[in-house]
Amino acid sequence: MEAIDAEILEQLNRVEEGHLTIVQFEDWFVGRTLNERSRLVAELDHTLAEKSLLTEEQLISELLSYARATVLKPTFTA
């Protein structure tokens, strides 16, 4: 997991809790991830590009789902 991934999940949790709008999240995301490349950043960037196909609730749900799956994925050690 990349450090940016945890930051993204934190911001998306703020959206879910009503402390941040999806527009504010998108502004933060674009500015914060301009020079960051992780699998999660690419996935969320793609989802945000297709946001017109989703309701706001669907968009938030999808973004959170990707972020939680990435950040909360168990890591195995040998």
N, CA, C and O atoms as a GROMACS GRO file, in nm:
protein
  312
    1MET      N    1   0.085  -0.119   0.000
    1MET     CA    2   0.000   0.000   0.000
    1MET      C    3   0.088   0.125   0.000
    1MET      O    4   0.188   0.133   0.072
    2GLU      N    5   0.050   0.217  -0.081
    2GLU     CA    6   0.120   0.344  -0.090
    2GLU      C    7   0.068   0.438   0.020
    2GLU      O    8  -0.046   0.425   0.064
    3ALA      N    9   0.151   0.531   0.065
    3ALA     CA   10   0.110   0.627   0.168
    3ALA      C   11  -0.008   0.711   0.121
    3ALA      O   12  -0.096   0.744   0.200
    4ILE      N   13  -0.011   0.745  -0.008
    4ILE     CA   14  -0.120   0.826  -0.060
    4ILE      C   15  -0.253   0.754  -0.048
    4ILE      O   16  -0.357   0.817  -0.031
    5ASP      N   17  -0.251   0.621  -0.055
    5ASP     CA   18  -0.375   0.545  -0.047
    5ASP      C   19  -0.447   0.566   0.086
    5ASP      O   20  -0.570   0.580   0.089
    6ALA      N   21  -0.373   0.568   0.195
    6ALA     CA   22  -0.432   0.592   0.326
    6ALA      C   23  -0.489   0.733   0.336
    6ALA      O   24  -0.594   0.754   0.395
    7GLU      N   25  -0.419   0.829   0.277
    7GLU     CA   26  -0.468   0.968   0.275
    7GLU      C   27  -0.600   0.978   0.198
    7GLU      O   28  -0.693   1.046   0.240
    8ILE      N   29  -0.606   0.908   0.086
    8ILE     CA   30  -0.727   0.908   0.005
    8ILE      C   31  -0.843   0.850   0.084
    8ILE      O   32  -0.952   0.908   0.085
    9LEU      N   33  -0.821   0.737   0.149
    9LEU     CA   34  -0.928   0.676   0.228
    9LEU      C   35  -0.974   0.770   0.338
    9LEU      O   36  -1.094   0.782   0.363
   10GLU      N   37  -0.882   0.837   0.403
   10GLU     CA   38  -0.916   0.933   0.509
   10GLU      C   39  -1.007   1.043   0.454
   10GLU      O   40  -1.106   1.079   0.517
   11GLN      N   41  -0.973   1.096   0.338
   11GLN     CA   42  -1.054   1.203   0.278
   11GLN      C   43  -1.191   1.150   0.234
   11GLN      O   44  -1.291   1.219   0.250
   12LEU      N   45  -1.195   1.030   0.180
   12LEU     CA   46  -1.324   0.972   0.141
   12LEU      C   47  -1.412   0.943   0.262
   12LEU      O   48  -1.534   0.957   0.255
   13ASN      N   49  -1.351   0.904   0.372
   13ASN     CA   50  -1.428   0.886   0.495
   13ASN      C   51  -1.490   1.019   0.539
   13ASN      O   52  -1.601   1.022   0.590
   14ARG      N   53  -1.417   1.128   0.519
   14ARG     CA   54  -1.470   1.261   0.552
   14ARG      C   55  -1.590   1.294   0.463
   14ARG      O   56  -1.684   1.358   0.508
   15VAL      N   57  -1.585   1.251   0.337
   15VAL     CA   58  -1.699   1.272   0.247
   15VAL      C   59  -1.819   1.193   0.299
   15VAL      O   60  -1.930   1.246   0.309
   16GLU      N   61  -1.796   1.068   0.331
   16GLU     CA   62  -1.905   0.982   0.381
   16GLU      C   63  -1.967   1.039   0.509
   16GLU      O   64  -2.088   1.029   0.529
   17GLU      N   65  -1.884   1.098   0.594
   17GLU     CA   66  -1.933   1.154   0.721
   17GLU      C   67  -1.997   1.291   0.703
   17GLU      O   68  -2.054   1.345   0.798
   18GLY      N   69  -1.988   1.348   0.583
   18GLY     CA   70  -2.050   1.478   0.557
   18GLY      C   71  -1.962   1.598   0.590
   18GLY      O   72  -2.010   1.711   0.592
   19HIS      N   73  -1.833   1.574   0.616
   19HIS     CA   74  -1.741   1.684   0.649
   19HIS      C   75  -1.677   1.744   0.525
   19HIS      O   76  -1.613   1.849   0.532
   20LEU      N   77  -1.694   1.677   0.413
   20LEU     CA   78  -1.633   1.719   0.287
   20LEU      C   79  -1.730   1.681   0.176
   20LEU      O   80  -1.788   1.573   0.178
   21THR      N   81  -1.748   1.769   0.078
   21THR     CA   82  -1.834   1.735  -0.035
   21THR      C   83  -1.753   1.656  -0.136
   21THR      O   84  -1.630   1.655  -0.133
   22ILE      N   85  -1.823   1.589  -0.226
   22ILE     CA   86  -1.754   1.514  -0.330
   22ILE      C   87  -1.675   1.609  -0.421
   22ILE      O   88  -1.569   1.572  -0.472
   23VAL      N   89  -1.725   1.728  -0.442
   23VAL     CA   90  -1.655   1.828  -0.523
   23VAL      C   91  -1.525   1.869  -0.452
   23VAL      O   92  -1.420   1.881  -0.516
   24GLN      N   93  -1.533   1.891  -0.322
   24GLN     CA   94  -1.413   1.926  -0.246
   24GLN      C   95  -1.312   1.811  -0.248
   24GLN      O   96  -1.192   1.832  -0.260
   25PHE      N   97  -1.364   1.688  -0.237
   25PHE     CA   98  -1.275   1.572  -0.246
   25PHE      C   99  -1.206   1.568  -0.381
   25PHE      O  100  -1.084   1.548  -0.388
   26GLU      N  101  -1.282   1.585  -0.487
   26GLU     CA  102  -1.224   1.579  -0.621
   26GLU      C  103  -1.118   1.686  -0.640
   26GLU      O  104  -1.013   1.659  -0.698
   27ASP      N  105  -1.143   1.807  -0.592
   27ASP     CA  106  -1.043   1.914  -0.599
   27ASP      C  107  -0.917   1.875  -0.524
   27ASP      O  108  -0.806   1.892  -0.574
   28TRP      N  109  -0.934   1.822  -0.402
   28TRP     CA  110  -0.820   1.778  -0.322
   28TRP      C  111  -0.746   1.666  -0.396
   28TRP      O  112  -0.624   1.669  -0.408
   29PHE      N  113  -0.820   1.568  -0.443
   29PHE     CA  114  -0.763   1.450  -0.510
   29PHE      C  115  -0.679   1.490  -0.631
   29PHE      O  116  -0.566   1.444  -0.646
   30VAL      N  117  -0.733   1.575  -0.715
   30VAL     CA  118  -0.661   1.617  -0.836
   30VAL      C  119  -0.532   1.689  -0.799
   30VAL      O  120  -0.426   1.662  -0.856
   31GLY      N  121  -0.540   1.781  -0.704
   31GLY     CA  122  -0.421   1.854  -0.663
   31GLY      C  123  -0.319   1.767  -0.592
   31GLY      O  124  -0.198   1.780  -0.614
   32ARG      N  125  -0.366   1.680  -0.507
   32ARG     CA  126  -0.277   1.597  -0.424
   32ARG      C  127  -0.212   1.484  -0.501
   32ARG      O  128  -0.100   1.443  -0.469
   33THR      N  129  -0.280   1.432  -0.602
   33THR     CA  130  -0.229   1.314  -0.671
   33THR      C  131  -0.168   1.345  -0.807
   33THR      O  132  -0.141   1.254  -0.885
   34LEU      N  133  -0.147   1.472  -0.835
   34LEU     CA  134  -0.093   1.512  -0.965
   34LEU      C  135   0.034   1.437  -1.001
   34LEU      O  136   0.052   1.395  -1.115
   35ASN      N  137   0.122   1.420  -0.905
   35ASN     CA  138   0.249   1.351  -0.930
   35ASN      C  139   0.257   1.215  -0.861
   35ASN      O  140   0.365   1.158  -0.847
   36GLU      N  141   0.144   1.164  -0.819
   36GLU     CA  142   0.138   1.034  -0.751
   36GLU      C  143   0.079   0.930  -0.846
   36GLU      O  144  -0.017   0.958  -0.918
   37ARG      N  145   0.136   0.814  -0.845
   37ARG     CA  146   0.079   0.707  -0.924
   37ARG      C  147   0.078   0.580  -0.841
   37ARG      O  148   0.182   0.523  -0.808
   38SER      N  149  -0.041   0.538  -0.809
   38SER     CA  150  -0.060   0.410  -0.744
   38SER      C  151  -0.178   0.346  -0.814
   38SER      O  152  -0.249   0.411  -0.891
   39ARG      N  153  -0.199   0.222  -0.788
   39ARG     CA  154  -0.314   0.153  -0.850
   39ARG      C  155  -0.444   0.220  -0.808
   39ARG      O  156  -0.534   0.237  -0.890
   40LEU      N  157  -0.454   0.257  -0.681
   40LEU     CA  158  -0.576   0.322  -0.631
   40LEU      C  159  -0.595   0.457  -0.699
   40LEU      O  160  -0.707   0.489  -0.739
   41VAL      N  161  -0.491   0.536  -0.711
   41VAL     CA  162  -0.502   0.667  -0.776
   41VAL      C  163  -0.553   0.649  -0.918
   41VAL      O  164  -0.642   0.722  -0.961
   42ALA      N  165  -0.498   0.554  -0.991
   42ALA     CA  166  -0.541   0.531  -1.129
   42ALA      C  167  -0.688   0.488  -1.134
   42ALA      O  168  -0.763   0.534  -1.219
   43GLU      N  169  -0.727   0.400  -1.043
   43GLU     CA  170  -0.866   0.352  -1.040
   43GLU      C  171  -0.963   0.465  -1.008
   43GLU      O  172  -1.067   0.478  -1.073
   44LEU      N  173  -0.930   0.545  -0.909
   44LEU     CA  174  -1.019   0.655  -0.871
   44LEU      C  175  -1.022   0.763  -0.979
   44LEU      O  176  -1.126   0.823  -1.004
   45ASP      N  177  -0.909   0.787  -1.042
   45ASP     CA  178  -0.903   0.883  -1.152
   45ASP      C  179  -0.997   0.839  -1.264
   45ASP      O  180  -1.070   0.921  -1.320
   46HIS      N  181  -0.996   0.712  -1.296
   46HIS     CA  182  -1.084   0.657  -1.400
   46HIS      C  183  -1.231   0.670  -1.358
   46HIS      O  184  -1.315   0.709  -1.438
   47THR      N  185  -1.261   0.638  -1.234
   47THR     CA  186  -1.398   0.648  -1.185
   47THR      C  187  -1.447   0.792  -1.187
   47THR      O  188  -1.560   0.818  -1.228
   48LEU      N  189  -1.363   0.884  -1.144
   48LEU     CA  190  -1.401   1.026  -1.145
   48LEU      C  191  -1.422   1.076  -1.287
   48LEU      O  192  -1.506   1.164  -1.310
   49ALA      N  193  -1.348   1.023  -1.381
   49ALA     CA  194  -1.364   1.063  -1.521
   49ALA      C  195  -1.501   1.021  -1.576
   49ALA      O  196  -1.554   1.083  -1.668
   50GLU      N  197  -1.557   0.916  -1.518
   50GLU     CA  198  -1.687   0.865  -1.563
   50GLU      C  199  -1.800   0.900  -1.467
   50GLU      O  200  -1.906   0.838  -1.470
   51LYS      N  201  -1.777   1.000  -1.383
   51LYS     CA  202  -1.874   1.033  -1.278
   51LYS      C  203  -2.010   1.073  -1.332
   51LYS      O  204  -2.110   1.060  -1.261
   52SER      N  205  -2.018   1.122  -1.454
   52SER     CA  206  -2.147   1.164  -1.508
   52SER      C  207  -2.241   1.046  -1.529
   52SER      O  208  -2.362   1.064  -1.547
   53LEU      N  209  -2.188   0.925  -1.527
   53LEU     CA  210  -2.269   0.805  -1.545
   53LEU      C  211  -2.328   0.754  -1.414
   53LEU      O  212  -2.409   0.661  -1.413
   54LEU      N  213  -2.288   0.816  -1.302
   54LEU     CA  214  -2.329   0.769  -1.169
   54LEU      C  215  -2.400   0.880  -1.092
   54LEU      O  216  -2.378   0.998  -1.116
   55THR      N  217  -2.484   0.838  -0.999
   55THR     CA  218  -2.539   0.936  -0.905
   55THR      C  219  -2.428   0.970  -0.806
   55THR      O  220  -2.328   0.900  -0.799
   56GLU      N  221  -2.446   1.076  -0.732
   56GLU     CA  222  -2.344   1.113  -0.632
   56GLU      C  223  -2.326   1.001  -0.530
   56GLU      O  224  -2.214   0.971  -0.491
   57GLU      N  225  -2.435   0.940  -0.488
   57GLU     CA  226  -2.427   0.830  -0.390
   57GLU      C  227  -2.351   0.711  -0.447
   57GLU      O  228  -2.269   0.651  -0.378
   58GLN      N  229  -2.378   0.678  -0.574
   58GLN     CA  230  -2.307   0.567  -0.638
   58GLN      C  231  -2.158   0.599  -0.651
   58GLN      O  232  -2.074   0.512  -0.628
   59LEU      N  233  -2.128   0.721  -0.687
   59LEU     CA  234  -1.989   0.764  -0.702
   59LEU      C  235  -1.914   0.750  -0.570
   59LEU      O  236  -1.806   0.692  -0.565
   60ILE      N  237  -1.972   0.803  -0.464
   60ILE     CA  238  -1.909   0.794  -0.332
   60ILE      C  239  -1.891   0.650  -0.290
   60ILE      O  240  -1.785   0.611  -0.240
   61SER      N  241  -1.993   0.570  -0.311
   61SER     CA  242  -1.988   0.428  -0.275
   61SER      C  243  -1.877   0.356  -0.351
   61SER      O  244  -1.802   0.277  -0.293
   62GLU      N  245  -1.866   0.381  -0.481
   62GLU     CA  246  -1.764   0.317  -0.562
   62GLU      C  247  -1.624   0.360  -0.520
   62GLU      O  248  -1.534   0.277  -0.507
   63LEU      N  249  -1.605   0.489  -0.499
   63LEU     CA  250  -1.474   0.540  -0.457
   63LEU      C  251  -1.433   0.479  -0.322
   63LEU      O  252  -1.319   0.436  -0.305
   64LEU      N  253  -1.527   0.477  -0.229
   64LEU     CA  254  -1.498   0.418  -0.097
   64LEU      C  255  -1.468   0.270  -0.107
   64LEU      O  256  -1.378   0.219  -0.040
   65SER      N  257  -1.540   0.201  -0.190
   65SER     CA  258  -1.518   0.057  -0.207
   65SER      C  259  -1.377   0.029  -0.256
   65SER      O  260  -1.308  -0.057  -0.201
   66TYR      N  261  -1.333   0.101  -0.359
   66TYR     CA  262  -1.196   0.083  -0.410
   66TYR      C  263  -1.093   0.116  -0.302
   66TYR      O  264  -0.997   0.042  -0.282
   67ALA      N  265  -1.114   0.229  -0.234
   67ALA     CA  266  -1.017   0.273  -0.134
   67ALA      C  267  -1.008   0.174  -0.018
   67ALA      O  268  -0.898   0.139   0.026
   68ARG      N  269  -1.122   0.130   0.030
   68ARG     CA  270  -1.120   0.036   0.143
   68ARG      C  271  -1.058  -0.098   0.103
   68ARG      O  272  -0.983  -0.157   0.180
   69ALA      N  273  -1.089  -0.144  -0.017
   69ALA     CA  274  -1.031  -0.270  -0.063
   69ALA      C  275  -0.879  -0.261  -0.073
   69ALA      O  276  -0.809  -0.359  -0.047
   70THR      N  277  -0.829  -0.146  -0.111
   70THR     CA  278  -0.685  -0.127  -0.126
   70THR      C  279  -0.616  -0.108   0.008
   70THR      O  280  -0.516  -0.174   0.038
   71VAL      N  281  -0.670  -0.019   0.090
   71VAL     CA  282  -0.604   0.017   0.215
   71VAL      C  283  -0.622  -0.089   0.322
   71VAL      O  284  -0.530  -0.116   0.400
   72LEU      N  285  -0.739  -0.149   0.327
   72LEU     CA  286  -0.768  -0.244   0.434
   72LEU      C  287  -0.738  -0.388   0.395
   72LEU      O  288  -0.766  -0.480   0.472
   73LYS      N  289  -0.681  -0.408   0.276
   73LYS     CA  290  -0.647  -0.542   0.230
   73LYS      C  291  -0.542  -0.601   0.324
   73LYS      O  292  -0.440  -0.538   0.352
   74PRO      N  293  -0.568  -0.722   0.373
   74PRO     CA  294  -0.470  -0.782   0.465
   74PRO      C  295  -0.338  -0.810   0.393
   74PRO      O  296  -0.336  -0.852   0.277
   75THR      N  297  -0.231  -0.786   0.463
   75THR     CA  298  -0.100  -0.817   0.408
   75THR      C  299  -0.047  -0.942   0.477
   75THR      O  300  -0.060  -0.956   0.599
   76PHE      N  301   0.010  -1.028   0.401
   76PHE     CA  302   0.061  -1.153   0.454
   76PHE      C  303   0.212  -1.146   0.466
   76PHE      O  304   0.281  -1.097   0.377
   77THR      N  305   0.261  -1.196   0.576
   77THR     CA  306   0.406  -1.201   0.594
   77THR      C  307   0.447  -1.346   0.609
   77THR      O  308   0.375  -1.428   0.664
   78ALA      N  309   0.563  -1.374   0.559
   78ALA     CA  310   0.612  -1.513   0.564
   78ALA      C  311   0.686  -1.541   0.692
   78ALA      O  312   0.733  -1.652   0.712
   0.00000   0.00000   0.00000
